[in-house]
Amino acid sequence: MGGKIFAHRGASQLAPENTMPAFELAYQLKADAIETDVQLTKDRIPVLFHDIRLNRTTNQKGYIKDFTYEQLTKLDAGSWFSKKYIGTSIVSLEDFLKWVEDKPLMINLELKNHKIAYKHLEEIVLEMIEYFQMEERIILSSFNPTSIQRLAKMTHIQTAFLTSKRRTDLVEYAQSLGATALHIHYRLLRGNIVEQSRNRNMPLRVYTVNKRRQLLRCFQKKCDGIITDVPHKAQRIRNLFRI
């Protein structure tokens, strides 16, 4: 059925975002997929981290891009969330793919290249996906239109244009970039965007949907995916639509 549940940065309302505890919880809670963010370290290792700065979710200040992977592994990325997660570390894309390899989960890797244009981020991520032979299970998304255009020339992996900006020709625009899916902010879920995306055979997924009323609306509209911090809550609501 449609309406796949994507755990946003893992089960990020229950554990520190983009860490192994959040991913483990998402798996245990039977999410269909995990959404996470990819950036590059100073030595060009892809790591899973949302903000371009370390300040909010670690015990260090500064930009991800200015630290080596080894330096980042020594940081505490859990105690900001609760004492229970003291010492939780930043995860590399390689370690995450190793962990997810034998699990029946789809993966949405968001390339965080709209504020910092990480050179060769697409190639580095694609190389790793190909190494693990996970092309069929991955969606690559980005807010950066140029990145979507680059990906369209490089790969047949599903690529999703991410946006929170309203425009009347959004589905058509995403397709013109070479995107094969569209990921929209919840407030853009109006009018006939579901119908437009269906007519163009473009999966439509909505972020970040946490409230009961919003989750209900996404399932009612038969969106292809719901990106949520609360996969357990989304599961309960989706079950209401199962006969």
Steps between C-alpha positions, in 0.01 A plus 500: 500500500601867475566723796838357593628621835847659491661549841640855478864494616398168654240494778620847589236589757606199708882502459769745382453569128720330239662265753497120521253499794251702288550267202469187716177631651357580155570141398347357819192720452458349153547817295508423128797727441759722665572857389842639589737781395843473336789747520875473446776529756825687442654174371196438276334221698118506473336525842137519611432840651230761445638844593803643323630593848565262788375741768140384552544124538859441615747618764704686236462822302582562135419363157491130412716576194787627720544177698646167394294186538728380782447827688123473458487142633631628835209743548193442714190519279255367757511680835325811358193278465518326840750352745399154382683565172830643633785393273285424194713572195456646152438226241680458167297414192708185461416372850133583450482310170676202661237502776201537267624254237312197637188689612185547289518880509491760225750784543461869418839671497464877497810665357560812713649707221269799476690714753848358448579374150701193598716416200436150361245414771279329241783286360626398844153398620418317175825306515415377850144405405634301204759331719221371726280423195209688654389703198145356504439595864626858498344837428737796470346839578622859507374858529769592248357502142849481348578188703180335372605585143845351561352183648264459205806477272689264729256236620170317458446498877177675598567871562262731683488878483443635851320829545299722731444768233160541344471513121210405273711281270689318776458145368589609148800697630631205703472279195681757285797477740514125442346406836298180506320584827388807694538557877297798624448685826161415649362850440534444121259207515206679347309535176562228247868432565428133582312459172770687304777281641297185429434610142875544447578175681706681767485367856395779739628494858428754773719626787510543803163362605460443873152615601210255493285726284780547245583129492132417442484746211811355332360147519158616381660667198697182433839670497773255407707570809478678835827623654450515876685524833236269653484180292316318783220758494485491119469119513196521729329753274581311180342190655166688510504493118566129475194283452 
